[in-house]
Amino acid sequence: MKFRLEREVLTEAVTWVARALPNRPPTPVLAGVLIEAKDDDTVTLSAFDYEISARLTIAAEVTEAGSALVNGRLLADICRNLPAKPAELATDGSKVQLTCGSSRFALLQMPVSDYPTLPSSPEPSGSIDGTTFTQAVAQVHVAADRGDTLPILTGVRVEIDGDKMTLLATDRYRLAMRELTWSPSAPGTAHVALIPARLLSDTAKSLGASGSVEIALGDAAGGNGLVGFEAGTRRTTTRLLDGEYPKVTSIFPSSVDSEAVVETAALVEAVKRVALVAERNTPVRLRFTDGQLAIEAGAGDDAQASEAVPCTMTGPELEIGFNPHFLLDGLGALGTSHCRLQFTQPSRPAVLVGQADADAEPDMSYRYVLMPVRFPA
């Protein structure tokens, strides 16, 4: 194997593929990146850990076709520190020689024959705008469980019904749901899949800038249990989570008694400042009155803080407590200049939605439900 290409192209390709490498590979070969040079002047780089796979094809000047398996993280570190000159990779006995300008590295090869075959992606189910997809995943990812007590809650539930896609995630204390439109491969397409939230977020970030993302949804019960994503020459797959996702949409209030509209940036900054004195797992208090939202934290002999921001209130005034970090997560996911908080009563979940300005209609395509926290006695 021998090929030559620009250092920037090599670095970007190796870095993207290496993101799929496991932190603690169960076998040494799974720490490797498979490099395959072909006679059509293309080079394919692959990584696989039995859960997630990544494959990328790039153009190069291939002098000799062949393949090699080398330590992926080491190769990525080397590529990021190479001088800005063309790079050349060539096999030489048991090693791969990497040359870039006057820099030379010799990497030990691992046995290609021991490397597992990458899984085939399911048939494409449809495509979606990359920017829209990335934003939607980021909005629901914040609500996914980060622990391992209930593994099924570490996933994002993706439901397809024709040209409508619904993303849903919850950790039992908040819930995020985003509805958006996509382009299915066939009319009447219907799928339900549970995708690991962290992997879905990483994939959306890495593919979203490519313009359009093709999604291939498998079936964890009856299919190969995979979901595939493709954008340009980048392809990745990940295993679906298996299990019955709880029917959490019943948490959404069926009616609204009070609503408050607040400037998002002002509320974020106020909550950040007031939350500085909040003890771990204690809420910030939000007291809504006509024309003003008062935010408070701390009580008794503890440190205390308070701040007020303007708001437009309709319905009965109320006081409610929220986990400040969960509240900030929801506000940060809106992406709008103003937010609307909808309430039934202080002991029931509140709904957070965005709107373009103070007088605009709320954007109900994204809803963030937040469970209230009781004030300490």
N, C-alpha and C positions, 0 to 999 in steps of 0.2 A: 504493500500500500504506500502510495506517495501522492501528495497533492499540495497545492499552494493557493492561498487566498489572503484577503486583507485581514489584518489583525482585528479590526473593529467587528467585522462580520463573524469571525471565529469566536471572539469574546462574547458577543451577544447570544450566539447560538449555544455555546457551552453553558453559559450562565442560565439560560432559560431551561435547558434540559436538566441541568443539575438540581434544579428546584424540586424535582421529583424523587431525588435520592433520599433514602431513609436515614435518619440520624443514627440509628443503631441497626445496621443491616444484619439479618439473621444468618446470611452466608456472605463470605468475602466478595463474591462476584457481583452481588447486588449493590455494592458500593461503586461499581464501575459504570462508565458511559461507553456504550457501544458505538464505534465509529466505522461507517461503511462507505468507502469510496467506490464510485461506479464509473463505467466507461462513458456514460453520457454527461460527464463533467458535473456531476452532483455528488454531494456528500450528505449522508443521513446520520444524525446523532440520535441515540435512543437511551432511555433510562426506564427501569421497571423495578418495583418492589413487591409485586403480587397484589397491591392495592391500587396504586396509581401508576400510569405509564405516560411518558412524554416522548414525542418523536418530532424531529424537525429536519427538513431538507433544505440545503443551501447550495448555491453555485460555487464551483471551485475549478481550478486547473488541475485535472486529475492526470497524472503521469502514469500511475500504476494502480489498477483497481485492487481492492482487498479490504480487509476489516481488521480491527484491533479493539481490545477492551482494556481501558485504563481507569485508574482511580478518578472519579468524576470531580470530587471537591478539590483535589489537588490540581487537576487540569484547569478548573475554573479559576482558582487562585492565581495560577501561573499566567493564564491568559489576561486577567485583569491588570497584571503588572508588566506586560510586555511593552517594548517601545513601539511607537507608532510607525511600524514598517510591515511589509508583507510577511506572513508567517508560512512556514512549510512544515508538514508532518510526514514522517516516513517510518516504516517499520524497519528495524535492523536487529535481526535475531530475536532475542527475547524482550527487546525494548522498542519503544516508540521515540524517535528523535524529533524534538520540536526545536526549530530554528527560527529566530526572528531578529534580523540585524546581527549584532554580535552576541546576542543571548542564545544559549544553547541548553536544552534540558533533555535528559534521558529518562523516560517513564517506563516502569516495569509493566509488561503486558500480563493480563490475566487470561486464563483459557476461555476463548470464545465459545468453545463447544459446551462449556458448563453454563453458559448464560441462557436463561429461560426465554421461550418464544413470547414476544409481546402479544397481548390479546387483540383480536379484531374488534373494531368498534361496531356497535349495532347500526342498522340501516338508518340514514338521516331521517329525523322526524320533522325538521323545519329549520328556519333560520331567523335571526333577530339582529337588530342593529346593535353593534358592539358597545357603543356609549350608553344606550338605554339599558342594556343587559348589565353592564358593570354597575351603574347607579342603582338598579333594582336589587341586585345581590347585596350591595353594601348596605342598603336600607334595612333588609331583613336579617342580615348576618349579625347585626348588633344584638339581636334578641335571642340568638341560639345559645343553648347551654354550653358552658366551657368546662364543665366538670365531667366525671365519668360515672356518676351515680345512676343516671338514666341515659344510657348511650343513644337511645332513639331521639332524645331531645337535642343531641349535638348536630342534628341534620336540619336541612331546609327542605320542607315539603314542596314539591313542584307539581302542580296540577295543570294539565293541558285539556282544554275543551274547545276544539275548533281553533279559531285564531286568538283565543284568550288564554293567557298564561297567568297563573296565580302562584306567588311565592309566599311561604308561611314559615315562621320560626317562633319558638317560645322557650323560655327557661322556667316557666310557671309563675314568674313574677312580672313579666311583661310579654307582650305578643306583638309581632310586626307582620303586616300583610301588605303585599304590593301586587296590584293587578296591572297587567300591561298586554299590549297586542304584539303578536309575532306572526310569522308567515309559515304555516304548516305545509308539509310536503303534499298532503292529501286532505281534502275537505272532510270534516267530521272526525279528525284525529283526536284521540283521547288517551291520555297517559296520566299515571300518578307515580311519582318516584320520590324517594327520600335520599338526598345527596348530602354527604358530610359537609357541614357548613364551612369549615376551614379550607378544605380542598376546593369547594365551589368558589369561595372568595378569592383564593390564589389564582384559580383558573380565569375568573372573570377579569381580574386585574391584568393578567398577562396576555389575554387575547382581545380584550375590549377595544384596544386602540387600532385593531386591524380592520375596522369598518363593519364587517358582517361576520357573525358567528353562527356556524351550523351546529345544531344540537341533535344528538342521536340518543334517544331515551330507550333503555332496555327495561326489562321487568324483573325485579328481584325474585319474584316467585316462579314465573314460568319461563323467563328468558335466560340470558347469560349473566344477569345481575350487574350490568355495566351501564354507565352513561358516557357518551363520547362527545367531545367538543373539537371543532376544527375551524381554524381561521387562517387563510392563506396556506402556507406549507407547514403550519404548526398543528399538531394533533395530540390530544391527550384523552385518556380514559381514566375513570375511577370506579370503584365498586360502590354499588348502592347499599344503603343500610336496609336491613330486613326487619320488618315488624310493623305493627299497626300503630299509626300515629294517632294520638288522642284527638278527639273531636273538640278542639278548643275554640272554634269559631262561635260557640254559644256564649263566650265571654263578652262578645260585643254587645253593648247595651242596645236594647230595642227602642229606647226613647231617650230624649235629652231634655233635662230640666233647666240647666244653666250652661251658658257658653261665654267664653272670654277670649278676646283677640288681643295678642300682645306682639310687639316687635321681637322677632326671634333673637337677634344679636344682643339686644338689651337684656332680655331674660337670661340668656346664656351667661353673660358676664356677671349679672347680679347673683345668679345661683352659684357660680364658681367662687365668688368672693364670700358669700354667706356660708357656703359649705366648708370653708376652711376651719370653722370652729365646731363643726358637727363631728361628734364621736363616731367611731366605727359602727355601722349598721343602725345609726339613728337618722331620722328623717329631717328634711327641711320642711318648714310650715309655709304653706301658701294660703294667704287670706285674700280672697277676691271680694272687692266691693266695687261699686259703680265708679269707674274712672281710675282705679288704682289697684295694683296687686302688691301686697306686702309680703316679703320673703324673710323668714326668721329661722334661726338655728341656735341651739344651746338653751339651757334653762338652769334655774337655781344658782348654785355656786360655781357652775361651769362657765367657760368662756361663752359669750353670746355675740350675735351679729344680726343685723337687720338691714333691709334695703327695700325701697319701693320703686316700682316702674309703672308707667301709665298703661292702662288697659281699657278696653271697651267691654262692658259686662251686660249681658242680658239674662234675665231670670233671677232666681233667689241668690243672695250672697251666700258664700260658704267658705269654710276653712278645711284644708286637706293636707295630708303629709305624704311626701314621696321620698324614696331613696334618691339622693341627689345625683349619683352616678348614672342610675337608670334614666332619670329625667334628662340629663345632659346627653346621653346616648340618643334618645329619641329626638331631641331638638337638633342635634348635629346631623341626623339622617334626613331631616325634612328638605333642606336645600332651598328654602323659600324665605323671603324677607319677613313674613309674618306667620304666626302660628295660631291655631284655634284649639282651645281646650274645651272639651265637651264633658259634662257631668250629669249624673242622675242624683247621687247623694254622696257624702264624704266617705262612706264605707264601701262604696261600689267602684269598680274600675272606671278610670277616666280614659278618654280617647283624645289623642293628639294628632292633628292633621295640619297640613301647610296651606297657605294661600299667598298669592302673588303680592298683594298689598292689603291695607287695612279694610278696604271696601270690596275686595274681590270675593267671588264664591270660593269656598274651600275646595281643595283638590282631594277628593275622596279615593283616588287611586292608591294612595299610601295611607295606612292607618297604623298608629302605634298605640297599643293599649297598655296602660300602666296601672298596676295594683297599688292601692293606697297603703300607707304604713301607719300603724297606730302611734300616737304620741306617747312617750313614756309617762308613767304616772308621776 
